[in-house]
Amino acid sequence: MSHTLLLATRNKGKIEEFRRILEAIAPGAINLVGLDQFPDLADVIEDGATFEENALKKAREMSMATGLPAIADDSGLCVDHLNGDPGIFSARWAGSHGDDAANTEKVLQQLRNIPDEKRGAHFTCVAALYLPDGRSHWEEAEFHGSILRAPVGEFGFGYDPIFLPHGFAQSSAQMSAETKDAISHRGKSLRAIAPHVITLLENLG
């Protein structure tokens, strides 16, 4: 029996990534759909105080709106020198939501006089599942590295061009999608929650 699961995103890359993860664990068990199947749904306002609150809110509201089990994620960059900021405000750090170039430039300016050994940072991602019967589950993962002094690379998105993962000589924006997925905060959180998704859906009445 195949269960339909809504991944609360319009990002086709995220949908395909999670579809691959689920398929590797339980072939044919999950029919994964994205928000492109529900074009009239409004975006959820992310007004939580933590990544967990935002991810659970998105999953819950999308599940209630569609009647489907839903999974959502919330993520951001946490810079040591900035006491964990931009954190949950990562997408709108420079003021406008989703202005990657402006957000990146603001972080670089805030760290312009900070030596390399004090430029530590990590990405955090929380993946949350919400079922129509009210059950929920979430998983959190981190991706550690440091902040470069200038953007490097053309792949990825967000802060990837200024993030140097620990143990690598390339920024996140220089990595192939496969390499990044294997070590990133989002890839790790989705792989961690996938077995729970399978189990909870199998027990769904």
Secondary structure as a PSIPRED ss2 file (coil, helix, strand):
# PSIPRED VFORMAT (PSIPRED V4.0)

   1 M C   1.000  0.000  0.000
   2 S C   1.000  0.000  0.000
   3 H E   0.000  0.000  1.000
   4 T E   0.000  0.000  1.000
   5 L E   0.000  0.000  1.000
   6 L E   0.000  0.000  1.000
   7 L E   0.000  0.000  1.000
   8 A C   1.000  0.000  0.000
   9 T C   1.000  0.000  0.000
  10 R C   1.000  0.000  0.000
  11 N C   1.000  0.000  0.000
  12 K H   0.000  1.000  0.000
  13 G H   0.000  1.000  0.000
  14 K H   0.000  1.000  0.000
  15 I H   0.000  1.000  0.000
  16 E H   0.000  1.000  0.000
  17 E H   0.000  1.000  0.000
  18 F H   0.000  1.000  0.000
  19 R H   0.000  1.000  0.000
  20 R H   0.000  1.000  0.000
  21 I H   0.000  1.000  0.000
  22 L H   0.000  1.000  0.000
  23 E H   0.000  1.000  0.000
  24 A H   0.000  1.000  0.000
  25 I H   0.000  1.000  0.000
  26 A C   1.000  0.000  0.000
  27 P C   1.000  0.000  0.000
  28 G C   1.000  0.000  0.000
  29 A C   1.000  0.000  0.000
  30 I E   0.000  0.000  1.000
  31 N E   0.000  0.000  1.000
  32 L E   0.000  0.000  1.000
  33 V E   0.000  0.000  1.000
  34 G E   0.000  0.000  1.000
  35 L H   0.000  1.000  0.000
  36 D H   0.000  1.000  0.000
  37 Q H   0.000  1.000  0.000
  38 F C   1.000  0.000  0.000
  39 P C   1.000  0.000  0.000
  40 D C   1.000  0.000  0.000
  41 L C   1.000  0.000  0.000
  42 A C   1.000  0.000  0.000
  43 D C   1.000  0.000  0.000
  44 V C   1.000  0.000  0.000
  45 I C   1.000  0.000  0.000
  46 E C   1.000  0.000  0.000
  47 D C   1.000  0.000  0.000
  48 G C   1.000  0.000  0.000
  49 A C   1.000  0.000  0.000
  50 T C   1.000  0.000  0.000
  51 F H   0.000  1.000  0.000
  52 E H   0.000  1.000  0.000
  53 E H   0.000  1.000  0.000
  54 N H   0.000  1.000  0.000
  55 A H   0.000  1.000  0.000
  56 L H   0.000  1.000  0.000
  57 K H   0.000  1.000  0.000
  58 K H   0.000  1.000  0.000
  59 A H   0.000  1.000  0.000
  60 R H   0.000  1.000  0.000
  61 E H   0.000  1.000  0.000
  62 M H   0.000  1.000  0.000
  63 S H   0.000  1.000  0.000
  64 M H   0.000  1.000  0.000
  65 A H   0.000  1.000  0.000
  66 T H   0.000  1.000  0.000
  67 G C   1.000  0.000  0.000
  68 L C   1.000  0.000  0.000
  69 P C   1.000  0.000  0.000
  70 A E   0.000  0.000  1.000
  71 I E   0.000  0.000  1.000
  72 A E   0.000  0.000  1.000
  73 D E   0.000  0.000  1.000
  74 D E   0.000  0.000  1.000
  75 S E   0.000  0.000  1.000
  76 G E   0.000  0.000  1.000
  77 L E   0.000  0.000  1.000
  78 C E   0.000  0.000  1.000
  79 V E   0.000  0.000  1.000
  80 D H   0.000  1.000  0.000
  81 H H   0.000  1.000  0.000
  82 L H   0.000  1.000  0.000
  83 N C   1.000  0.000  0.000
  84 G C   1.000  0.000  0.000
  85 D C   1.000  0.000  0.000
  86 P E   0.000  0.000  1.000
  87 G H   0.000  1.000  0.000
  88 I H   0.000  1.000  0.000
  89 F H   0.000  1.000  0.000
  90 S H   0.000  1.000  0.000
  91 A H   0.000  1.000  0.000
  92 R H   0.000  1.000  0.000
  93 W C   1.000  0.000  0.000
  94 A C   1.000  0.000  0.000
  95 G C   1.000  0.000  0.000
  96 S C   1.000  0.000  0.000
  97 H C   1.000  0.000  0.000
  98 G C   1.000  0.000  0.000
  99 D C   1.000  0.000  0.000
 100 D H   0.000  1.000  0.000
 101 A H   0.000  1.000  0.000
 102 A H   0.000  1.000  0.000
 103 N H   0.000  1.000  0.000
 104 T H   0.000  1.000  0.000
 105 E H   0.000  1.000  0.000
 106 K H   0.000  1.000  0.000
 107 V H   0.000  1.000  0.000
 108 L H   0.000  1.000  0.000
 109 Q H   0.000  1.000  0.000
 110 Q H   0.000  1.000  0.000
 111 L C   1.000  0.000  0.000
 112 R C   1.000  0.000  0.000
 113 N C   1.000  0.000  0.000
 114 I C   1.000  0.000  0.000
 115 P C   1.000  0.000  0.000
 116 D H   0.000  1.000  0.000
 117 E H   0.000  1.000  0.000
 118 K H   0.000  1.000  0.000
 119 R C   1.000  0.000  0.000
 120 G E   0.000  0.000  1.000
 121 A E   0.000  0.000  1.000
 122 H E   0.000  0.000  1.000
 123 F E   0.000  0.000  1.000
 124 T E   0.000  0.000  1.000
 125 C E   0.000  0.000  1.000
 126 V E   0.000  0.000  1.000
 127 A E   0.000  0.000  1.000
 128 A E   0.000  0.000  1.000
 129 L E   0.000  0.000  1.000
 130 Y E   0.000  0.000  1.000
 131 L C   1.000  0.000  0.000
 132 P C   1.000  0.000  0.000
 133 D C   1.000  0.000  0.000
 134 G C   1.000  0.000  0.000
 135 R C   1.000  0.000  0.000
 136 S E   0.000  0.000  1.000
 137 H E   0.000  0.000  1.000
 138 W E   0.000  0.000  1.000
 139 E E   0.000  0.000  1.000
 140 E E   0.000  0.000  1.000
 141 A E   0.000  0.000  1.000
 142 E E   0.000  0.000  1.000
 143 F E   0.000  0.000  1.000
 144 H E   0.000  0.000  1.000
 145 G E   0.000  0.000  1.000
 146 S E   0.000  0.000  1.000
 147 I E   0.000  0.000  1.000
 148 L C   1.000  0.000  0.000
 149 R C   1.000  0.000  0.000
 150 A C   1.000  0.000  0.000
 151 P C   1.000  0.000  0.000
 152 V C   1.000  0.000  0.000
 153 G C   1.000  0.000  0.000
 154 E C   1.000  0.000  0.000
 155 F C   1.000  0.000  0.000
 156 G C   1.000  0.000  0.000
 157 F C   1.000  0.000  0.000
 158 G C   1.000  0.000  0.000
 159 Y C   1.000  0.000  0.000
 160 D H   0.000  1.000  0.000
 161 P H   0.000  1.000  0.000
 162 I H   0.000  1.000  0.000
 163 F E   0.000  0.000  1.000
 164 L E   0.000  0.000  1.000
 165 P E   0.000  0.000  1.000
 166 H C   1.000  0.000  0.000
 167 G C   1.000  0.000  0.000
 168 F C   1.000  0.000  0.000
 169 A C   1.000  0.000  0.000
 170 Q C   1.000  0.000  0.000
 171 S C   1.000  0.000  0.000
 172 S H   0.000  1.000  0.000
 173 A H   0.000  1.000  0.000
 174 Q H   0.000  1.000  0.000
 175 M C   1.000  0.000  0.000
 176 S C   1.000  0.000  0.000
 177 A H   0.000  1.000  0.000
 178 E H   0.000  1.000  0.000
 179 T H   0.000  1.000  0.000
 180 K H   0.000  1.000  0.000
 181 D H   0.000  1.000  0.000
 182 A H   0.000  1.000  0.000
 183 I H   0.000  1.000  0.000
 184 S C   1.000  0.000  0.000
 185 H H   0.000  1.000  0.000
 186 R H   0.000  1.000  0.000
 187 G H   0.000  1.000  0.000
 188 K H   0.000  1.000  0.000
 189 S H   0.000  1.000  0.000
 190 L H   0.000  1.000  0.000
 191 R H   0.000  1.000  0.000
 192 A H   0.000  1.000  0.000
 193 I H   0.000  1.000  0.000
 194 A H   0.000  1.000  0.000
 195 P H   0.000  1.000  0.000
 196 H H   0.000  1.000  0.000
 197 V H   0.000  1.000  0.000
 198 I H   0.000  1.000  0.000
 199 T H   0.000  1.000  0.000
 200 L H   0.000  1.000  0.000
 201 L H   0.000  1.000  0.000
 202 E H   0.000  1.000  0.000
 203 N C   1.000  0.000  0.000
 204 L C   1.000  0.000  0.000
 205 G C   1.000  0.000  0.000
